[in-house]
Amino acid sequence: MQEKEEELDDFNSPTLGRLSITGVMDRIREFMAEEPNYKYRLIIGTDSAGRNHSGVDYVTALVVHRVGGGGIYFWKKRFEQVNSLRQRIYREASISLDFAQEVLDVLQGDGFLDFDFEIHVDIGKEGETRAMISEVVGMIRGSGFTCRTKPDSYGASSVADRHAS
């Protein structure tokens, strides 16, 4: 359990700097409590960037979208070795799925569930990843989450991507 907690205590915020997972969850609660009459969408997306054959940096973004009223986001980065594009894409999806479940477990424990939850994947109908769409989307939907792909997957293809390079 200690290893898992240390891994989660590595978030960044463009406005607040480095935060622990507890700090992230506290800020999410505060942000949603500031304007309780809005609809909220929690989005998790992971993108990756290669490091010259030495492996891949994975960046996971947690976006809190106050629909019609802005949003905040947090991100964390990890490095892993991968052997193929297929492995890389599946790893992006599995990192997002694992993190989504962890976030839900924390927020459900608080009785705090007044939001829509989505996982955004950086794949689309164009490019090398198009052959994997139905498999990756099926994996995420089969886990009980709404899945968005390009061009609607801004959590992965814009927010996480900004910090992956």
C-alpha positions in Angstrom: 0.0 0.0 0.0 2.8 2.4 0.8 4.2 2.1 -2.8 0.8 2.9 -4.2 0.4 6.0 -2.0 3.9 7.3 -2.9 3.1 6.9 -6.6 -0.1 9.0 -6.2 1.7 11.7 -4.2 3.2 13.2 -7.4 0.7 15.6 -8.9 1.2 19.0 -10.5 -1.2 21.9 -10.9 -0.5 24.9 -13.1 -1.8 27.2 -10.4 -1.0 25.4 -7.2 2.3 23.6 -7.9 3.0 20.1 -6.5 0.2 18.4 -4.6 -0.4 15.1 -2.9 -3.4 13.0 -3.9 -5.0 14.3 -0.7 -4.3 17.9 -1.8 -5.8 17.2 -5.3 -9.0 15.7 -3.8 -9.3 18.6 -1.4 -9.0 21.1 -4.2 -11.6 19.2 -6.3 -14.1 19.3 -3.4 -13.5 23.0 -2.9 -13.8 23.8 -6.6 -17.1 21.9 -6.9 -18.4 23.4 -3.6 -17.7 27.0 -4.9 -20.4 26.7 -7.5 -22.7 23.8 -6.5 -25.4 24.6 -9.0 -23.2 23.8 -12.0 -22.9 20.4 -13.7 -19.4 18.8 -13.3 -17.5 16.4 -15.5 -14.4 14.5 -14.1 -12.1 13.5 -16.9 -9.1 11.3 -16.8 -6.8 11.0 -19.8 -3.3 9.6 -20.4 -0.9 10.5 -23.2 2.6 9.4 -23.9 5.8 10.6 -25.5 8.8 8.5 -26.5 12.3 9.1 -25.2 14.7 8.1 -28.0 14.4 4.3 -27.6 14.9 4.4 -23.9 11.2 4.2 -23.0 8.1 6.4 -22.7 6.9 9.1 -20.5 3.2 8.7 -19.6 1.3 11.8 -18.4 -2.1 11.3 -16.8 -4.4 14.3 -16.5 -7.3 14.7 -14.1 -9.6 17.5 -15.4 -12.5 18.9 -13.5 -14.8 20.6 -16.0 -17.4 23.0 -14.6 -19.7 22.7 -17.6 -20.2 26.3 -18.9 -17.9 27.7 -16.2 -14.3 26.7 -16.7 -12.3 24.1 -15.0 -9.1 23.0 -13.3 -6.7 20.2 -13.9 -3.9 18.2 -12.3 -1.3 16.0 -13.9 1.4 13.5 -13.1 4.2 11.8 -15.1 5.7 8.4 -15.0 8.3 6.6 -17.1 8.1 3.0 -18.4 9.7 0.8 -21.0 7.5 -0.3 -23.9 8.1 -2.5 -26.9 5.4 -1.4 -29.4 2.8 1.2 -30.3 0.1 -1.3 -29.4 1.6 -1.9 -25.9 2.0 1.9 -25.5 -1.7 2.6 -26.3 -3.0 -0.2 -24.1 -0.8 1.1 -21.3 -2.2 4.6 -21.7 -5.7 3.2 -21.3 -4.9 0.9 -18.4 -3.1 3.7 -16.5 -6.3 5.8 -17.0 -8.6 3.0 -15.9 -6.5 2.2 -12.8 -6.4 5.9 -11.8 -10.1 6.4 -12.5 -11.0 3.6 -10.1 -8.7 5.0 -7.4 -10.3 8.5 -7.8 -13.8 7.0 -7.6 -12.9 5.0 -4.5 -11.8 8.1 -2.7 -14.7 10.3 -3.8 -17.3 7.5 -3.1 -15.9 7.1 0.4 -16.8 10.7 0.9 -20.3 10.3 -0.6 -19.2 12.8 -3.2 -20.5 11.7 -6.6 -22.4 14.5 -8.2 -20.5 14.5 -11.5 -20.2 12.7 -14.8 -17.0 10.7 -15.2 -15.2 10.1 -18.5 -11.9 8.5 -19.7 -10.4 10.2 -22.7 -8.0 8.2 -24.9 -5.6 9.6 -27.4 -6.8 7.4 -30.4 -9.0 8.2 -33.3 -10.2 7.2 -36.7 -7.1 8.6 -38.4 -3.5 7.4 -38.0 -1.8 4.3 -36.7 -4.1 3.8 -33.7 -7.4 3.6 -35.7 -7.2 -0.3 -35.7 -7.3 -0.3 -31.9 -10.3 1.9 -31.4 -13.0 -0.8 -30.8 -10.7 -2.8 -28.6 -9.6 0.1 -26.3 -13.1 1.7 -26.2 -14.5 -1.8 -25.4 -12.0 -2.3 -22.6 -12.9 1.1 -21.0 -16.7 0.7 -21.5 -16.5 -2.9 -20.2 -15.0 -1.5 -17.0 -18.0 0.8 -16.6 -16.7 4.1 -17.8 -17.7 6.5 -20.6 -14.9 6.7 -23.2 -14.1 9.5 -25.5 -11.8 9.3 -28.6 -10.4 12.0 -30.9 -11.5 14.6 -31.6 -13.5 14.7 -28.3 -10.7 13.3 -26.0 -9.2 16.6 -24.9 -8.3 15.2 -21.5 -5.7 13.0 -23.2 -5.0 14.7 -26.6 -4.7 18.3 -25.3 -4.3 18.5 -21.5 -2.1 15.4 -20.9 -0.3 15.9 -24.2 0.8 19.4 -23.2 2.9 17.9 -20.4 4.0 14.7 -22.2 6.7 16.2 -24.4 
